[in-house]
């Protein structure tokens, strides 16, 4: 069995910082605000060369305090001292020896445990003189700086010698107790009763419980055995809405709570049965469902409800949890312990379902039956074609459908296939991951040929202007037909047949002059009826008449 060493001291002397430094990981929440640590934390220190031992971090002691939280912290420290074989008494070397340090030293001497005094916040060897006044306590002392790591390796070696000098054995067990068994995280809003449920299952006051919301600030591991099996409860701080988080300490607590819940094997979401399911409860359910963490919904404080309202309460939660219909719901009471007896077996059953594996042949038969029962809908005149189904992994069970195009499988049909898998494979409460992949890569769309453009309309050829005068060569080239003479009879046998009817009148030869323009209509009055218009009337005729009168030539006398 490993030796256990408890860290004791007044608030804000660096106990949690030293705890993290010795464990070489940030397990305890640290902050400049005093009184951050309330419940006791356990961790295993594994030196590179030496025997491991268990270290217990406790809250700061405030002797003779009337505050309920401070008295509860003092009770936790007393329980840690009772289970420990040695004590690390941590003091602040910068502030010097205080009356509280002297009183705590007297109480530790009366406990009968070997005590090693650790003067913290000594950043170098030249500053060890500031811790000289602590020799008045009459305890063996070591100077360290937990924040910067000064003197920490020497402290680990000194702790090994310290255990040997006092005859404290520390044997390595076959397996780490924290690494075995089922790890169950408690998640929920502040003051929902998470710590109370753990205390009720353990049958002892292991965690601090108070009516004040936000009592638990850090994630606390509680390992125990029940029925020959080992379980580890992880109590987390209450998670409020982001808009209501006021200080950085609460923000760190919420982040650690969500991180612990995501890493747990099974989570228990505790809700207050005195209130309706809030928006924050639904956000936490959405978070667990997205992380694929197996979880149980525990409706606590049912002992405060009238018996005739239980039916309405069950209907309310059945309606609100329709989005995660596979999640089991238990109705508990931390005061009467009602419903807590089946919590651990239910967590074991859910965890066993997470390791379930089905064969590919069985899965494909289930897939074919589901498709025949309800075919996928048409999407843009296309239907999803399913090729085969396989299981890719466990914890959580992961299934992959290979289809022609995953975009054709809509969300409603995905839910239908998931329900069919749960029904026929036997996954009633465990989360499930379903993916749809294309069996082949999508072919690139063929390049569309550019449309043939309509040919431009051809322009009409310009009319060929004929010459106004014909030369002798062109006159000689005219055929007799063009000159009006009859065409010669074709040569051949017999006489040529005379054309029937009257012969066509010879066409007059072209003079080569352009046609005269059509006379324009006069703008003046139209002549009266019975008066004949002179030929060539209009503007052109008037011009000719005027020219004849003026010249005096060409006119008749």
C-alpha positions as CSV (number, residue, x, y, z in Angstrom):
1,X,0.0,0.0,0.0
2,X,1.2,3.5,-0.8
3,X,2.2,5.9,2.0
4,X,-0.1,8.9,2.4
5,X,1.2,12.4,3.1
6,X,-1.2,15.3,3.9
7,X,-0.5,19.0,3.1
8,X,-1.7,21.2,5.9
9,X,-1.5,25.0,6.3
10,X,-3.4,28.2,6.6
11,X,-5.0,29.8,3.5
12,X,-3.1,31.2,0.6
13,X,0.4,29.9,1.5
14,X,0.8,27.8,-1.8
15,X,-0.4,24.4,-0.8
16,X,-2.2,23.6,-4.1
17,X,0.7,25.1,-6.1
18,X,3.1,22.7,-4.3
19,X,0.7,19.9,-4.8
20,X,0.7,20.5,-8.6
21,X,4.4,20.9,-8.7
22,X,5.1,17.5,-6.9
23,X,2.5,15.7,-9.1
24,X,3.9,17.5,-12.3
25,X,0.5,18.3,-13.5
26,X,-2.2,20.8,-12.8
27,X,-4.7,18.8,-10.9
28,X,-5.7,21.4,-8.3
29,X,-7.2,24.7,-9.1
30,X,-5.0,27.6,-8.0
31,X,-5.8,31.3,-7.7
32,X,-4.5,34.4,-5.9
33,X,-7.8,34.5,-4.0
34,X,-7.5,32.7,-0.6
35,X,-9.8,29.8,0.2
36,X,-10.0,28.3,-3.4
37,X,-9.4,24.7,-2.2
38,X,-12.2,23.3,-0.1
39,X,-12.5,19.6,-0.5
40,X,-9.4,17.4,-0.2
41,X,-7.7,16.2,-3.4
42,X,-5.6,13.0,-3.8
43,X,-2.7,12.5,-6.2
44,X,0.1,10.0,-6.6
45,X,3.7,11.3,-6.7
46,X,6.0,9.2,-8.8
47,X,9.7,10.1,-8.5
48,X,12.0,9.2,-11.3
49,X,14.2,7.2,-8.8
50,X,12.3,6.2,-5.7
51,X,9.0,4.9,-4.4
52,X,5.7,6.5,-5.2
53,X,3.5,7.9,-2.5
54,X,0.0,9.5,-2.2
55,X,-0.3,13.3,-1.6
56,X,-3.5,14.9,-0.2
57,X,-4.2,18.5,-0.7
58,X,-6.5,20.3,1.8
59,X,-8.1,23.7,2.2
60,X,-6.6,26.5,4.3
61,X,-7.2,26.2,8.1
62,X,-8.8,29.0,10.0
63,X,-8.9,27.9,13.6
64,X,-11.9,28.8,15.8
65,X,-13.9,30.2,12.9
66,X,-17.7,30.7,13.0
67,X,-18.2,30.5,9.2
68,X,-19.8,27.3,8.1
69,X,-17.6,26.8,5.0
70,X,-14.4,27.4,7.0
71,X,-15.5,24.9,9.7
72,X,-16.3,22.4,6.9
73,X,-12.8,22.9,5.5
74,X,-11.3,22.3,8.9
75,X,-13.3,19.0,9.1
76,X,-11.9,17.9,5.7
77,X,-8.4,18.7,6.9
78,X,-8.9,16.7,10.0
79,X,-10.1,13.7,8.0
80,X,-7.0,14.0,5.7
81,X,-4.8,14.1,8.7
82,X,-6.4,11.0,10.2
83,X,-5.8,8.9,7.0
84,X,-2.2,10.2,6.5
85,X,1.0,8.7,7.8
86,X,3.0,11.9,7.6
87,X,2.4,15.7,7.2
88,X,3.8,18.5,5.1
89,X,3.2,21.7,7.1
90,X,3.4,24.6,4.5
91,X,4.1,28.2,5.6
92,X,4.7,31.5,3.8
93,X,8.3,32.7,4.3
94,X,7.6,36.2,3.0
95,X,4.9,36.9,5.6
96,X,6.9,35.3,8.4
97,X,5.7,33.4,11.4
98,X,2.1,34.2,12.3
99,X,-0.1,33.2,15.4
100,X,-2.1,30.9,13.1
101,X,1.0,29.1,12.0
102,X,2.0,28.6,15.7
103,X,-1.4,27.2,16.6
104,X,-1.5,24.8,13.6
105,X,2.0,23.6,14.6
106,X,0.8,22.8,18.1
107,X,-2.2,20.9,16.8
108,X,0.0,18.9,14.4
109,X,2.3,17.9,17.3
110,X,-0.7,16.6,19.2
111,X,-1.7,14.4,16.3
112,X,1.3,12.2,16.7
113,X,2.2,12.3,13.0
114,X,5.7,13.1,11.8
115,X,5.8,16.6,10.4
116,X,8.1,18.2,7.8
117,X,8.0,22.0,7.7
118,X,8.1,23.5,4.2
119,X,8.8,27.2,3.9
120,X,7.3,28.3,0.6
121,X,8.0,31.4,-1.6
122,X,11.7,31.2,-1.2
123,X,12.8,32.0,-4.7
124,X,16.6,31.4,-4.3
125,X,19.3,30.2,-1.9
126,X,20.2,33.7,-0.9
127,X,16.6,34.2,0.4
128,X,16.6,31.2,2.8
129,X,17.6,33.5,5.6
130,X,14.1,35.0,5.6
131,X,12.8,31.6,6.9
132,X,15.1,31.5,9.9
133,X,12.4,32.6,12.3
134,X,10.4,29.3,11.6
135,X,13.1,27.3,13.4
136,X,11.4,28.5,16.6
137,X,8.7,25.9,15.9
138,X,11.2,23.1,16.5
139,X,10.4,21.2,13.2
140,X,12.6,19.9,10.5
141,X,12.4,22.5,7.7
142,X,13.0,22.7,3.9
143,X,12.9,25.9,1.8
144,X,11.2,25.8,-1.7
145,X,9.5,27.9,-4.3
146,X,6.5,26.0,-5.5
147,X,5.8,28.5,-8.3
148,X,9.3,28.5,-9.8
149,X,10.4,25.0,-8.8
150,X,13.4,26.1,-6.6
151,X,14.2,23.3,-4.1
152,X,11.5,20.9,-5.3
153,X,13.7,18.1,-6.5
154,X,15.6,18.2,-3.2
155,X,12.3,18.2,-1.3
156,X,11.2,14.9,-3.1
157,X,14.5,13.2,-2.1
158,X,14.1,14.5,1.5
159,X,10.5,13.1,1.6
160,X,11.8,9.6,0.7
161,X,14.4,9.8,3.5
162,X,11.8,11.2,5.8
163,X,9.5,8.2,5.2
164,X,12.4,5.8,5.7
165,X,13.5,7.5,9.0
166,X,10.0,7.1,10.5
167,X,9.5,3.6,9.2
168,X,6.7,4.3,6.8
169,X,6.5,1.7,4.1
170,X,5.3,2.7,0.6
171,X,4.8,-0.4,-1.6
172,X,3.6,-0.1,-5.2
173,X,0.3,-1.9,-5.7
174,X,-0.4,-4.1,-8.7
175,X,-2.3,-1.3,-10.4
176,X,-3.1,2.3,-9.7
177,X,-6.4,2.5,-7.8
178,X,-7.5,5.6,-9.8
179,X,-6.8,3.9,-13.1
180,X,-9.1,0.9,-12.4
181,X,-12.8,0.7,-12.4
182,X,-15.5,3.0,-13.8
183,X,-15.0,6.7,-13.8
184,X,-18.3,8.6,-13.2
185,X,-18.5,12.4,-13.5
186,X,-21.3,14.4,-11.8
187,X,-22.4,17.4,-13.8
188,X,-25.1,20.0,-13.3
189,X,-26.1,23.5,-12.2
190,X,-25.0,24.9,-8.9
191,X,-26.9,23.6,-5.8
192,X,-28.5,20.7,-7.7
193,X,-27.3,18.1,-5.2
194,X,-24.2,16.5,-6.9
195,X,-22.1,16.4,-3.7
196,X,-25.1,15.2,-1.7
197,X,-25.7,12.2,-4.0
198,X,-22.0,11.2,-3.7
199,X,-22.1,11.4,0.1
200,X,-25.4,9.4,0.2
201,X,-23.9,6.6,-2.0
202,X,-20.7,6.5,0.1
203,X,-22.6,6.7,3.4
204,X,-20.2,9.3,4.8
205,X,-19.6,13.1,4.5
206,X,-16.8,12.9,2.0
207,X,-17.5,16.2,0.3
208,X,-18.5,19.6,1.7
209,X,-22.2,20.2,1.3
210,X,-23.9,23.6,2.0
211,X,-27.1,25.4,1.1
212,X,-25.0,28.1,-0.5
213,X,-24.7,27.7,-4.3
214,X,-21.2,27.2,-5.7
215,X,-19.7,25.3,-2.7
216,X,-17.7,23.0,-4.9
217,X,-15.0,24.9,-6.8
218,X,-12.7,22.2,-8.1
219,X,-13.1,18.7,-9.6
220,X,-12.7,16.3,-6.8
221,X,-12.0,12.5,-7.4
222,X,-13.5,10.1,-4.9
223,X,-12.5,6.5,-5.3
224,X,-14.3,3.6,-3.5
225,X,-15.1,0.0,-3.8
226,X,-18.6,-1.5,-4.0
227,X,-19.5,-5.1,-4.7
228,X,-15.9,-6.1,-5.5
229,X,-15.6,-3.4,-8.2
230,X,-13.8,0.0,-8.0
231,X,-15.6,3.2,-8.9
232,X,-14.3,6.8,-9.0
233,X,-16.8,9.7,-8.7
234,X,-15.7,13.0,-10.0
235,X,-17.5,15.8,-8.3
236,X,-17.5,19.0,-10.3
237,X,-18.4,22.6,-9.8
238,X,-21.8,23.8,-10.8
239,X,-22.1,25.2,-14.3
240,X,-24.0,28.4,-14.6
241,X,-24.9,30.4,-17.7
242,X,-22.0,32.2,-19.2
243,X,-23.6,35.6,-18.8
244,X,-23.9,35.0,-15.0
245,X,-20.3,34.1,-14.4
246,X,-18.8,37.1,-12.7
247,X,-15.2,36.3,-11.7
248,X,-12.3,34.4,-13.4
249,X,-12.2,31.8,-10.6
250,X,-15.7,30.6,-11.5
251,X,-14.8,30.6,-15.2
252,X,-11.9,28.3,-14.5
253,X,-14.1,26.0,-12.4
254,X,-16.7,25.7,-15.2
255,X,-14.0,24.9,-17.7
256,X,-12.6,22.2,-15.5
257,X,-16.1,20.8,-14.9
258,X,-16.8,20.5,-18.6
259,X,-13.3,19.0,-19.2
260,X,-13.8,16.4,-16.5
261,X,-17.2,15.4,-17.8
262,X,-16.0,15.0,-21.4
263,X,-13.2,12.7,-20.2
264,X,-15.3,10.6,-17.9
265,X,-16.5,7.1,-19.0
266,X,-20.1,7.8,-17.8
267,X,-21.6,11.1,-16.7
268,X,-24.6,11.8,-14.4
269,X,-26.4,15.0,-15.2
270,X,-28.1,16.1,-11.9
271,X,-31.1,18.4,-12.3
272,X,-33.3,20.0,-9.6
273,X,-36.7,18.3,-9.5
274,X,-38.2,21.3,-7.7
275,X,-37.7,23.4,-10.9
276,X,-38.6,22.8,-14.5
277,X,-35.8,21.9,-16.9
278,X,-34.0,25.1,-17.6
279,X,-32.2,26.3,-20.7
280,X,-28.8,25.7,-19.0
281,X,-29.8,22.0,-18.4
282,X,-30.6,21.7,-22.1
283,X,-27.2,23.2,-23.0
284,X,-25.5,20.7,-20.8
285,X,-27.4,17.8,-22.4
286,X,-26.5,19.2,-25.8
287,X,-22.8,19.3,-24.7
288,X,-22.8,15.7,-23.5
289,X,-24.6,14.5,-26.7
290,X,-22.2,16.3,-28.9
291,X,-19.2,14.9,-27.1
292,X,-20.7,11.4,-27.3
293,X,-20.4,10.9,-23.6
294,X,-22.7,8.2,-22.1
295,X,-24.8,9.9,-19.5
296,X,-27.7,9.5,-17.1
297,X,-30.2,12.2,-16.1
298,X,-30.8,12.1,-12.3
299,X,-33.8,14.2,-11.2
300,X,-32.9,15.0,-7.6
301,X,-34.9,16.3,-4.6
302,X,-38.0,14.3,-5.3
303,X,-38.6,13.9,-1.6
304,X,-39.7,17.5,-1.5
305,X,-42.4,17.0,-4.1
306,X,-46.0,15.8,-3.4
307,X,-46.6,12.2,-4.5
308,X,-49.5,13.2,-6.7
309,X,-47.2,15.4,-8.8
310,X,-44.8,12.6,-9.8
311,X,-46.8,11.6,-12.8
312,X,-46.8,15.1,-14.2
313,X,-43.1,15.4,-13.4
314,X,-42.3,12.2,-15.4
315,X,-44.4,13.5,-18.4
316,X,-42.6,16.8,-18.3
317,X,-39.1,15.3,-18.5
318,X,-40.2,12.7,-21.1
319,X,-41.3,15.6,-23.3
320,X,-38.2,17.8,-22.6
321,X,-35.8,14.9,-23.3
322,X,-37.4,13.8,-26.5
323,X,-34.3,15.0,-28.4
324,X,-32.2,12.4,-26.6
325,X,-34.7,9.6,-26.2
326,X,-32.0,6.9,-25.6
327,X,-30.9,8.6,-22.3
328,X,-32.2,6.9,-19.1
329,X,-33.8,9.0,-16.4
330,X,-33.8,8.2,-12.7
331,X,-35.6,10.0,-9.9
332,X,-33.5,10.3,-6.8
333,X,-33.4,11.8,-3.4
334,X,-30.1,12.3,-1.6
335,X,-31.9,12.6,1.7
336,X,-33.9,9.4,1.6
337,X,-31.5,7.6,-0.8
338,X,-34.4,6.8,-3.1
339,X,-33.3,5.7,-6.6
340,X,-29.6,5.7,-5.7
341,X,-29.3,1.9,-5.4
342,X,-29.7,1.3,-9.2
343,X,-27.4,4.2,-10.3
344,X,-24.1,2.2,-10.3
345,X,-25.6,-0.9,-12.1
346,X,-27.1,1.4,-14.7
347,X,-23.8,3.1,-15.3
348,X,-22.2,-0.3,-15.7
349,X,-24.8,-1.4,-18.2
350,X,-24.4,1.8,-20.3
351,X,-20.6,1.4,-20.4
352,X,-21.0,-2.3,-21.5
353,X,-23.2,-1.2,-24.4
354,X,-20.4,1.2,-25.5
355,X,-18.1,-1.7,-26.2
356,X,-20.7,-3.6,-28.2
357,X,-19.5,-4.7,-31.7
358,X,-21.7,-6.1,-34.5
359,X,-20.6,-8.0,-37.7
360,X,-20.7,-6.5,-41.1
361,X,-23.1,-9.1,-42.5
362,X,-25.6,-8.6,-39.7
363,X,-25.3,-4.8,-40.2
364,X,-26.0,-5.0,-43.9
365,X,-29.0,-7.2,-43.4
366,X,-30.4,-4.6,-41.0
367,X,-29.6,-1.9,-43.5
368,X,-31.4,-3.6,-46.3
369,X,-34.5,-4.3,-44.2
370,X,-34.6,-0.7,-43.1
371,X,-34.4,0.6,-46.6
372,X,-37.1,-1.8,-47.9
373,X,-39.3,-0.7,-45.0
374,X,-38.8,3.0,-45.8
375,X,-36.9,4.2,-48.9
376,X,-34.9,7.4,-48.8
377,X,-36.7,10.4,-50.2
378,X,-36.0,11.9,-53.6
379,X,-33.8,14.9,-53.6
380,X,-33.9,16.9,-56.8
381,X,-35.1,13.8,-58.7
382,X,-32.3,11.7,-57.2
383,X,-32.4,9.0,-54.5
384,X,-29.6,8.0,-52.2
385,X,-28.2,4.6,-53.0
386,X,-26.8,2.6,-50.1
387,X,-24.0,0.2,-50.9
388,X,-22.9,-1.3,-47.5
389,X,-22.6,-0.6,-43.7
390,X,-19.8,-1.3,-41.4
391,X,-18.8,-0.6,-37.8
392,X,-15.7,1.5,-37.5
393,X,-15.1,1.5,-33.8
394,X,-16.4,1.4,-30.2
395,X,-16.7,3.7,-27.2
396,X,-18.9,5.1,-28.6
397,X,-20.1,2.6,-31.3
398,X,-19.3,4.2,-34.7
399,X,-21.1,3.1,-37.9
400,X,-20.3,4.2,-41.4
401,X,-22.8,4.0,-44.3
402,X,-21.3,4.0,-47.8
403,X,-23.6,5.7,-50.3
404,X,-23.4,7.3,-53.7
405,X,-23.9,10.8,-52.5
406,X,-24.0,11.7,-48.7
407,X,-25.8,15.0,-49.5
408,X,-28.9,13.0,-50.6
409,X,-29.3,11.6,-47.0
410,X,-31.2,14.2,-45.1
411,X,-31.3,14.6,-41.3
412,X,-34.7,13.0,-40.9
413,X,-33.7,9.9,-42.7
414,X,-30.4,9.8,-40.7
415,X,-32.5,9.7,-37.5
416,X,-34.6,6.9,-38.9
417,X,-31.6,4.8,-39.7
418,X,-30.1,5.5,-36.2
419,X,-33.3,4.3,-34.6
420,X,-33.3,1.1,-36.7
421,X,-29.7,0.4,-35.7
422,X,-30.5,0.9,-32.0
423,X,-33.5,-1.4,-32.3
424,X,-31.8,-4.3,-34.0
425,X,-28.2,-4.0,-32.7
426,X,-29.2,-3.6,-29.0
427,X,-28.0,-0.1,-28.3
428,X,-30.7,1.1,-26.0
429,X,-28.9,3.7,-23.8
430,X,-25.4,4.2,-25.2
431,X,-24.5,7.1,-27.6
432,X,-23.9,6.3,-31.2
433,X,-21.9,8.0,-34.0
434,X,-23.2,7.6,-37.5
435,X,-21.4,8.8,-40.6
436,X,-22.2,8.8,-44.3
437,X,-19.5,8.6,-46.9
438,X,-19.3,8.4,-50.6
439,X,-18.1,5.0,-51.9
440,X,-16.4,6.7,-54.8
441,X,-15.1,10.1,-55.4
442,X,-17.4,12.4,-57.2
443,X,-16.7,12.7,-60.8
444,X,-16.0,16.1,-62.1
445,X,-18.8,17.6,-64.0
446,X,-18.2,17.4,-67.8
447,X,-17.1,20.7,-69.4
448,X,-20.1,22.1,-71.2
449,X,-19.5,22.9,-74.9
450,X,-20.0,26.5,-75.7
451,X,-23.2,27.0,-77.5
452,X,-22.9,27.7,-81.3
453,X,-23.6,31.2,-81.8
454,X,-26.1,32.2,-84.6
455,X,-24.2,33.4,-87.7
456,X,-24.4,37.0,-88.4
457,X,-26.8,38.0,-91.2
458,X,-25.0,38.5,-94.4
459,X,-25.0,42.0,-95.7
460,X,-26.8,42.5,-99.0
461,X,-24.3,43.2,-101.8
462,X,-24.3,46.7,-102.9
463,X,-26.0,47.2,-106.3
464,X,-23.5,47.3,-109.1
465,X,-23.6,50.6,-110.7
466,X,-23.8,50.4,-114.5
467,X,-21.7,52.8,-116.5
468,X,-23.7,55.6,-118.1
469,X,-21.9,55.3,-121.4
470,X,-21.1,52.2,-123.4
471,X,-17.9,52.1,-125.4
472,X,-17.5,50.5,-128.8
473,X,-16.1,47.4,-127.3
474,X,-19.1,46.9,-125.1
475,X,-21.5,47.6,-127.9
476,X,-19.8,45.0,-130.0
477,X,-20.1,42.5,-127.2
478,X,-23.8,42.7,-127.1
479,X,-25.6,39.7,-128.4
480,X,-28.3,39.9,-131.1
481,X,-30.9,39.1,-128.6
482,X,-29.8,42.1,-126.5
483,X,-30.0,44.3,-129.6
484,X,-33.6,43.1,-130.3
485,X,-32.8,40.8,-133.3
486,X,-34.3,37.3,-133.2
487,X,-32.0,34.6,-132.0
488,X,-30.6,32.2,-134.6
489,X,-32.3,28.8,-134.8
490,X,-30.4,26.0,-133.2
491,X,-28.6,23.6,-135.4
492,X,-30.0,20.1,-135.6
493,X,-32.1,17.7,-137.7
494,X,-35.2,19.1,-139.3
495,X,-36.5,22.5,-139.2
496,X,-36.9,24.5,-136.1
497,X,-40.4,24.7,-134.7
498,X,-41.9,28.1,-135.1
499,X,-42.9,29.7,-131.8
500,X,-46.5,29.5,-131.0
501,X,-48.5,32.8,-130.7
502,X,-47.4,36.2,-131.5
503,X,-43.7,36.9,-131.3
504,X,-42.6,39.1,-128.4
505,X,-42.0,42.7,-129.3
506,X,-38.4,43.6,-129.4
507,X,-37.2,45.2,-126.1
508,X,-35.8,48.7,-126.7
509,X,-32.1,49.0,-126.3
510,X,-30.9,50.5,-123.1
511,X,-29.7,54.0,-123.4
512,X,-27.5,53.8,-120.4
513,X,-29.0,56.9,-118.9
514,X,-30.4,56.8,-115.4
515,X,-34.2,56.9,-115.0
516,X,-35.6,60.3,-114.5
517,X,-36.8,61.0,-111.0
518,X,-40.4,60.9,-110.3
519,X,-42.0,64.3,-110.3
520,X,-42.8,65.6,-106.8
521,X,-46.3,66.6,-105.9
522,X,-46.7,70.3,-106.1
523,X,-47.2,72.0,-102.7
524,X,-49.7,74.6,-104.1
525,X,-53.4,74.3,-104.8
526,X,-54.6,71.4,-106.9
527,X,-55.9,72.6,-110.3
528,X,-59.6,72.8,-110.7
529,X,-61.5,70.1,-112.4
530,X,-61.6,70.4,-116.2
531,X,-58.2,72.1,-116.4
532,X,-55.6,69.9,-117.8
533,X,-52.2,69.9,-116.1
534,X,-49.3,70.7,-118.4
535,X,-46.9,67.9,-119.0
536,X,-43.8,68.1,-117.0
537,X,-45.5,70.1,-114.3
538,X,-44.0,70.7,-111.0
539,X,-40.7,72.1,-110.2
540,X,-38.8,70.5,-113.1
541,X,-41.4,71.6,-115.6
542,X,-41.4,75.2,-114.3
543,X,-37.6,75.3,-114.6
544,X,-37.7,74.2,-118.2
545,X,-40.4,76.8,-119.1
546,X,-38.4,79.6,-117.5
547,X,-35.2,78.6,-119.3
548,X,-37.0,78.7,-122.7
549,X,-38.4,82.2,-122.2
550,X,-35.2,83.7,-121.1
551,X,-33.0,82.4,-124.0
552,X,-35.3,83.2,-126.8
553,X,-33.9,80.3,-128.7
554,X,-35.7,77.2,-129.6
555,X,-39.1,78.8,-129.2
556,X,-41.7,79.0,-131.9
557,X,-42.3,82.4,-133.5
